[in-house]
Amino acid sequence: MVEFSDFECPFCERHYPTLSQILDEYKGKVSLVYKHFPLGFHPNAQKAAEDSEFADEQGKFWEYHDKLFANQPNGYSLEKFKQWAKDLGLNSGKFDASFPMELEDFE
């Protein structure tokens, strides 16, 4: 399956549990290719996509993907992105360097 998704989209977040269930039930028979599709009217979507790619460089894309969707209802912030990276054991020095600006600078 190929999914075009936006980490800040409430509809994508609602779809996440169903997608997870499909992947669990058909393990080994179905695979997922995730494609970023951050919508311009979601102010944190682009940064979330970029940070998930940073997590991918450290072998933890799916863990960060899951963390983003699990926490989307609580809202995103620069501090939360950093904390989730730390929670997952990502190299925080490199991750912090990826935050040269505040999230509002991406709007």
ABEGO torsion letter per residue (X at the ends): XBBBBBAABAAAAAAAAAAAAAAAAABGABBBBBBBBBBAABAAAAAAAAAAAAAAAAGAAAAAAAAAAAAAAAEBBAAAAAAAAAAAGBBAAAAAAABABBAAAAX
